[in-house]
Amino acid sequence: MAVLLSICALIFVSQITQPGECLVEQAIFHTKEQTYLANHVIQTKQAETELECNMHCVADGSCASVNYKTSGIGKGLCELNSETLEETSDADGSLHNPEFNHLYIIEK
């Protein structure tokens, strides 16, 4: 079994709210490699990197985590979730999947 690594990433998202104003949002994500959270997808996007996928999540106020497809057909699929693995039971959709990483916000 492959060794699973945990990675945290700090994400900054800037939005222009009024001319001359800028709103900056940030979040810290924890990564669970080869893990997929089912049954909580609220939006689907395409992203070149996990960082870009995380930025989509930070920009969406109801997003708590993402599933990012790292390989295979459909690589770059970014699913925004309303919940995290920590908030759900194993029976609620946590799956081992070598083509996905699950990233969830640990600090906003």
Backbone as a chain_set.jsonl record, in Angstrom:
{"seq": "MAVLLSICALIFVSQITQPGECLVEQAIFHTKEQTYLANHVIQTKQAETELECNMHCVADGSCASVNYKTSGIGKGLCELNSETLEETSDADGSLHNPEFNHLYIIEK", "coords": {"N": [[0.848, -1.186, 0.0], [0.541, 2.163, -0.822], [2.311, 4.874, 0.62], [0.621, 7.361, 2.333], [0.602, 10.801, 2.033], [0.379, 13.818, 3.869], [-0.539, 17.056, 3.135], [-0.466, 20.538, 3.497], [-1.9, 23.499, 2.248], [-1.776, 26.942, 1.678], [-4.142, 29.163, 0.625], [-4.898, 31.944, -1.339], [-7.406, 34.137, -2.398], [-8.359, 36.702, -4.448], [-10.744, 39.256, -4.856], [-12.282, 41.788, -6.709], [-14.268, 44.165, -5.338], [-15.385, 46.759, -5.359], [-14.539, 49.552, -7.446], [-11.155, 50.144, -6.961], [-11.112, 48.792, -4.538], [-10.28, 45.757, -2.838], [-10.976, 42.472, -1.984], [-9.631, 40.034, 0.016], [-9.451, 36.612, 0.427], [-8.596, 33.788, 2.371], [-7.403, 30.435, 2.982], [-6.5, 27.426, 4.687], [-5.665, 24.25, 3.615], [-5.991, 20.722, 4.124], [-4.625, 17.728, 2.893], [-5.814, 14.574, 1.865], [-4.542, 11.955, 0.427], [-5.412, 9.798, -2.319], [-8.096, 9.478, -1.7], [-11.627, 9.778, -1.748], [-14.531, 11.701, -1.389], [-17.812, 10.941, -1.468], [-21.219, 11.79, -2.406], [-21.615, 14.437, -1.529], [-21.211, 16.492, -3.294], [-21.433, 19.749, -4.536], [-20.875, 21.372, -6.64], [-19.285, 21.23, -9.844], [-16.141, 21.615, -11.361], [-13.436, 22.394, -13.656], [-9.962, 22.067, -13.312], [-6.52, 22.96, -13.532], [-4.651, 22.39, -11.568], [-4.299, 21.247, -8.113], [-4.182, 23.469, -6.49], [-5.553, 25.445, -7.982], [-8.081, 24.266, -7.932], [-8.599, 24.347, -5.18], [-8.774, 27.116, -4.933], [-11.167, 27.628, -6.272], [-12.891, 26.537, -4.407], [-12.476, 28.182, -2.121], [-13.497, 30.562, -3.102], [-16.179, 30.009, -3.195], [-18.698, 30.307, -0.977], [-20.1, 28.204, 0.295], [-18.564, 25.958, 0.158], [-16.738, 23.316, 1.615], [-14.83, 21.409, 1.203], [-12.831, 19.658, -1.307], [-12.834, 17.298, -4.036], [-10.237, 16.217, -5.957], [-9.283, 15.179, -9.123], [-6.514, 13.4, -9.908], [-5.363, 11.814, -11.874], [-5.795, 9.708, -14.815], [-8.704, 9.247, -16.998], [-10.427, 12.23, -17.457], [-8.831, 13.738, -15.845], [-8.067, 16.425, -13.676], [-10.578, 17.096, -12.915], [-12.593, 18.854, -10.696], [-14.299, 18.746, -7.829], [-16.508, 20.436, -5.822], [-17.354, 20.26, -2.436], [-19.939, 20.139, 0.069], [-19.406, 19.249, 2.58], [-16.863, 17.771, 4.768], [-14.502, 15.018, 5.02], [-14.052, 14.679, 7.717], [-16.42, 15.47, 8.846], [-18.274, 13.592, 8.186], [-19.604, 10.221, 8.33], [-17.993, 7.003, 7.809], [-19.718, 5.419, 6.354], [-21.019, 7.264, 4.92], [-19.835, 7.966, 2.54], [-16.971, 7.989, 2.211], [-14.314, 6.969, 0.305], [-11.663, 4.827, -0.807], [-9.664, 5.835, -3.402], [-7.418, 5.724, -5.903], [-7.132, 7.65, -7.895], [-7.958, 10.103, -7.001], [-7.621, 12.963, -4.827], [-8.573, 14.127, -1.657], [-9.236, 17.252, -0.403], [-9.475, 19.409, 2.319], [-10.774, 22.245, 4.078], [-9.013, 23.513, 6.792], [-8.577, 25.768, 8.156], [-9.864, 29.016, 7.984]], "CA": [[0.0, 0.0, 0.0], [1.337, 3.388, -0.941], [2.331, 5.756, 1.79], [-0.192, 8.549, 2.117], [1.218, 12.015, 2.544], [-0.52, 14.918, 4.204], [0.005, 18.321, 2.678], [-1.294, 21.713, 3.742], [-1.656, 24.576, 1.294], [-2.411, 28.21, 2.008], [-4.746, 29.659, -0.597], [-5.384, 33.314, -1.331], [-8.271, 34.484, -3.513], [-8.657, 38.138, -4.449], [-11.906, 39.66, -5.63], [-12.5, 43.232, -6.727], [-15.654, 44.391, -4.94], [-15.694, 48.099, -5.859], [-13.318, 50.11, -8.034], [-10.172, 50.568, -5.969], [-11.158, 47.927, -3.363], [-9.944, 44.361, -3.091], [-11.29, 41.572, -0.879], [-8.74, 38.879, -0.018], [-9.878, 35.486, 1.247], [-7.548, 32.78, 2.462], [-7.755, 29.2, 3.68], [-5.478, 26.387, 4.753], [-6.253, 22.961, 3.274], [-5.29, 19.478, 4.452], [-4.802, 16.775, 1.801], [-5.845, 13.125, 2.095], [-4.294, 11.375, -0.889], [-6.111, 8.578, -2.721], [-9.365, 9.431, -0.97], [-12.731, 10.456, -2.434], [-15.754, 11.87, -0.599], [-18.994, 10.876, -2.335], [-22.543, 12.199, -1.915], [-21.664, 15.795, -0.985], [-20.774, 17.413, -4.347], [-22.367, 20.852, -4.785], [-20.527, 22.004, -7.911], [-18.178, 20.588, -10.552], [-15.309, 22.539, -12.144], [-12.22, 21.824, -14.228], [-8.817, 22.812, -12.789], [-5.218, 22.448, -13.951], [-3.889, 21.971, -10.391], [-5.032, 21.228, -6.846], [-4.24, 24.856, -6.025], [-6.666, 26.092, -8.681], [-9.307, 23.657, -7.402], [-8.788, 24.941, -3.855], [-9.202, 28.509, -5.117], [-12.605, 27.574, -6.576], [-13.57, 26.263, -3.136], [-12.405, 29.379, -1.273], [-14.366, 31.578, -3.695], [-17.57, 29.588, -2.996], [-18.956, 30.371, 0.458], [-20.671, 26.981, 0.864], [-17.622, 24.856, -0.052], [-15.951, 22.906, 2.783], [-13.747, 20.534, 0.759], [-12.853, 19.326, -2.732], [-12.257, 16.068, -4.58], [-9.48, 16.599, -7.155], [-8.861, 13.989, -9.882], [-5.095, 13.593, -10.203], [-4.907, 10.994, -12.994], [-6.819, 8.967, -15.543], [-9.647, 9.976, -17.841], [-11.071, 13.291, -16.692], [-7.859, 14.362, -14.942], [-8.326, 17.849, -13.475], [-11.937, 17.288, -12.407], [-12.583, 19.489, -9.374], [-15.641, 18.688, -7.254], [-16.66, 21.181, -4.578], [-18.217, 19.534, -1.503], [-20.551, 20.895, 1.165], [-18.918, 18.677, 3.841], [-15.52, 17.191, 4.732], [-14.424, 13.655, 5.553], [-14.108, 14.762, 9.173], [-17.807, 15.732, 9.245], [-19.149, 12.51, 7.741], [-19.251, 8.87, 8.77], [-17.46, 6.188, 6.72], [-20.839, 4.927, 5.558], [-21.584, 8.409, 4.21], [-19.225, 8.214, 1.25], [-15.513, 8.015, 2.141], [-13.857, 5.85, -0.504], [-10.277, 4.816, -1.279], [-9.629, 5.951, -4.854], [-6.068, 6.176, -6.239], [-7.146, 8.74, -8.873], [-8.46, 11.335, -6.384], [-7.199, 13.468, -3.521], [-9.594, 14.91, -0.962], [-8.623, 18.378, 0.297], [-10.508, 20.089, 3.093], [-10.362, 23.467, 4.768], [-8.8, 23.357, 8.233], [-8.598, 27.118, 8.732], [-10.293, 30.028, 7.01]], "C": [[0.884, 1.236, 0.0], [1.235, 4.218, 0.33], [1.545, 7.011, 1.46], [0.482, 9.742, 2.77], [0.161, 13.057, 2.833], [0.164, 16.221, 3.842], [-0.978, 19.428, 3.02], [-0.923, 22.782, 2.727], [-2.421, 25.806, 1.742], [-2.88, 28.828, 0.702], [-5.218, 31.087, -0.393], [-6.243, 33.531, -2.572], [-8.598, 35.959, -3.39], [-9.867, 38.398, -5.329], [-12.013, 41.174, -5.572], [-13.97, 43.464, -6.439], [-16.169, 45.732, -5.453], [-14.424, 48.623, -6.52], [-12.385, 50.622, -6.933], [-10.151, 49.726, -4.708], [-10.839, 46.488, -3.766], [-10.232, 43.545, -1.838], [-10.396, 40.34, -1.013], [-9.263, 37.815, 0.943], [-8.747, 34.473, 1.263], [-8.053, 31.564, 3.217], [-6.553, 28.269, 3.685], [-6.183, 25.05, 4.547], [-5.355, 21.82, 3.745], [-5.614, 18.482, 3.34], [-4.814, 15.342, 2.311], [-5.724, 12.491, 0.712], [-5.057, 10.068, -1.074], [-7.412, 8.372, -1.953], [-10.398, 10.27, -1.711], [-13.924, 10.531, -1.485], [-16.937, 11.928, -1.557], [-20.205, 11.481, -1.629], [-22.623, 13.602, -1.326], [-21.244, 16.855, -2.009], [-21.847, 18.466, -4.589], [-22.092, 21.549, -6.118], [-19.327, 21.281, -8.516], [-17.475, 21.617, -11.424], [-14.199, 21.735, -12.803], [-11.062, 22.683, -13.743], [-7.523, 22.15, -13.247], [-4.435, 21.859, -12.778], [-4.803, 21.89, -9.167], [-5.19, 22.642, -6.307], [-5.402, 25.598, -6.671], [-8.007, 25.557, -8.175], [-9.625, 24.234, -6.022], [-9.279, 26.379, -3.953], [-10.687, 28.581, -5.467], [-13.4, 27.379, -5.287], [-13.606, 27.508, -2.253], [-13.354, 30.458, -1.784], [-15.848, 31.263, -3.504], [-17.836, 29.486, -1.493], [-19.489, 29.095, 1.086], [-19.747, 25.769, 0.723], [-16.801, 24.588, 1.209], [-14.761, 22.034, 2.399], [-13.858, 20.306, -0.742], [-12.362, 17.899, -2.946], [-11.547, 16.497, -5.856], [-8.952, 15.338, -7.825], [-7.447, 14.207, -10.399], [-4.598, 12.813, -11.41], [-6.093, 10.335, -13.687], [-7.688, 9.852, -16.419], [-10.364, 11.004, -16.978], [-10.143, 13.956, -15.693], [-8.118, 15.863, -14.874], [-9.749, 18.141, -13.022], [-11.852, 17.805, -10.976], [-14.019, 19.523, -8.86], [-15.652, 19.434, -5.926], [-17.683, 20.459, -3.711], [-18.751, 20.448, -0.404], [-20.064, 20.416, 2.529], [-17.493, 18.178, 3.655], [-15.584, 15.751, 5.225], [-14.578, 13.645, 7.063], [-15.547, 14.912, 9.675], [-18.756, 14.581, 8.915], [-18.695, 11.178, 8.321], [-18.709, 8.097, 7.57], [-18.562, 5.687, 5.794], [-21.425, 6.022, 4.677], [-20.801, 8.772, 2.952], [-17.721, 8.307, 1.172], [-15.028, 6.768, 1.412], [-12.366, 5.964, -0.79], [-10.335, 4.86, -2.8], [-8.272, 6.517, -5.251], [-6.015, 7.331, -7.239], [-7.594, 10.071, -8.285], [-7.695, 11.677, -5.115], [-8.36, 14.262, -2.95], [-8.873, 15.991, -0.166], [-9.714, 19.118, 1.046], [-9.923, 21.254, 3.875], [-10.196, 23.165, 6.252], [-8.756, 24.71, 8.935], [-8.958, 28.111, 7.642], [-10.137, 31.401, 7.594]], "O": [[1.858, 1.321, 0.747], [0.206, 4.246, 1.006], [1.775, 7.647, 0.432], [0.882, 9.682, 3.932], [-0.836, 13.161, 2.118], [1.316, 16.453, 4.208], [-2.187, 19.267, 2.851], [0.25, 22.942, 2.389], [-3.582, 25.715, 2.139], [-2.089, 28.996, -0.226], [-5.862, 31.4, 0.609], [-5.85, 33.15, -3.675], [-9.062, 36.413, -2.345], [-9.996, 37.828, -6.413], [-11.854, 41.774, -4.509], [-14.831, 43.018, -7.198], [-17.299, 45.81, -5.937], [-13.33, 48.174, -6.179], [-12.779, 51.427, -6.09], [-9.267, 49.91, -3.872], [-11.1, 46.07, -4.894], [-9.775, 43.894, -0.749], [-10.409, 39.676, -2.05], [-9.489, 38.086, 2.123], [-8.025, 34.322, 0.277], [-9.006, 31.648, 3.991], [-5.701, 28.323, 2.798], [-7.172, 24.75, 5.216], [-4.13, 21.937, 3.763], [-6.759, 18.404, 2.895], [-3.946, 14.939, 3.085], [-6.675, 12.488, -0.07], [-5.31, 9.334, -0.119], [-7.778, 7.249, -1.605], [-10.084, 11.338, -2.236], [-14.284, 9.539, -0.852], [-17.049, 12.854, -2.36], [-20.207, 11.658, -0.411], [-23.616, 13.929, -0.677], [-20.953, 17.991, -1.635], [-23.013, 18.142, -4.817], [-22.962, 22.23, -6.662], [-18.462, 20.783, -7.796], [-18.117, 22.391, -12.135], [-14.042, 20.542, -12.541], [-11.163, 23.91, -13.758], [-7.443, 20.925, -13.339], [-3.645, 20.933, -12.964], [-5.926, 22.394, -9.18], [-6.225, 22.975, -5.729], [-6.15, 26.299, -5.99], [-8.959, 26.32, -8.011], [-10.773, 24.569, -5.729], [-10.105, 26.813, -3.15], [-11.389, 29.487, -5.016], [-14.456, 27.984, -5.102], [-14.652, 27.848, -1.7], [-13.949, 31.189, -0.991], [-16.688, 32.153, -3.635], [-17.239, 28.646, -0.818], [-19.35, 28.909, 2.295], [-20.115, 24.666, 1.128], [-16.238, 25.51, 1.8], [-13.798, 21.923, 3.158], [-14.837, 20.702, -1.374], [-11.586, 17.364, -2.155], [-12.17, 17.077, -6.746], [-8.268, 14.528, -7.2], [-7.208, 15.089, -11.224], [-3.522, 13.11, -11.929], [-7.229, 10.395, -13.216], [-7.439, 11.049, -16.563], [-10.85, 10.683, -15.894], [-10.6, 14.66, -14.792], [-8.361, 16.501, -15.898], [-10.097, 19.294, -12.77], [-11.124, 17.255, -10.149], [-14.857, 20.248, -9.396], [-14.895, 19.102, -5.014], [-18.754, 20.087, -4.189], [-18.093, 21.408, -0.003], [-20.281, 21.096, 3.532], [-16.972, 18.159, 2.54], [-16.595, 15.318, 5.779], [-15.16, 12.72, 7.629], [-15.855, 14.523, 10.801], [-19.917, 14.598, 9.324], [-17.55, 11.028, 8.748], [-18.942, 8.494, 6.428], [-18.354, 5.55, 4.588], [-22.232, 5.745, 3.79], [-21.084, 9.805, 2.346], [-17.212, 8.685, 0.116], [-15.295, 5.647, 1.843], [-11.855, 7.065, -0.995], [-10.982, 4.018, -3.421], [-7.993, 7.682, -4.966], [-4.957, 7.936, -7.415], [-7.611, 11.077, -8.995], [-7.187, 10.796, -4.421], [-9.048, 14.982, -3.674], [-8.002, 15.689, 0.65], [-10.763, 19.423, 0.479], [-8.758, 21.251, 4.273], [-11.102, 22.635, 6.895], [-8.883, 24.789, 10.156], [-8.433, 28.058, 6.529], [-10.444, 32.393, 6.932]]}, "num_chains": 1, "name": "protein.A"}
